[in-house]
Amino acid sequence: MKKFEDAGLLLARILMPVLFITAGWGKITGYAGTQQYMEVMGVPGFMLPLVILLELGGGLAILFGFLTRFTALFTAGFTILTALLFHSNFAEGVNQLMFIKNLTIAGGFLILGLVGPGAYSIDRLISKKPQAALAH
């Protein structure tokens, strides 16, 4: 199984951020409505650019394996916070499912934060030292 680990991590990095990339883009195209919804839920609307940066930018960073561990751990925390702020009213039917979905996603990002991006990543390219420098 060890020989499939890097390919599996690449596949995980392709699948995991899809929701975040599309959500971040949706927040850009529906900026005013998203800002209003955030404010209704008690989250200051001025934080929306940071949310977009995390969702879209962080999603792309995970996809390409750039700053993977940090981004994955930060995204896990963000996802748990989102569950608590936006999906904790279980009296509204779908919220319990959304809450559990967010916890599941956070778990996946925690694992990625712990194990790293794998071989097929920008992080791995950056961390490699040139062989010529090692020979001298």
Number of C-alpha atoms within 10 A of each C-alpha: 5 7 7 9 12 16 14 15 20 20 12 17 26 16 12 18 24 17 13 19 21 14 17 24 16 14 20 16 11 11 17 13 12 16 19 15 15 18 15 11 12 11 15 13 17 11 12 21 15 11 16 21 15 20 25 24 19 25 28 19 21 30 23 18 26 19 18 27 21 16 21 30 20 17 24 24 17 17 22 20 15 16 21 14 15 16 20 16 14 12 8 9 9 11 16 16 13 17 21 15 16 21 20 15 17 23 18 16 28 19 14 24 20 13 12 21 27 19 15 15 22 18 19 15 12 9 8 8 9 8 8 7 7 7 6 5
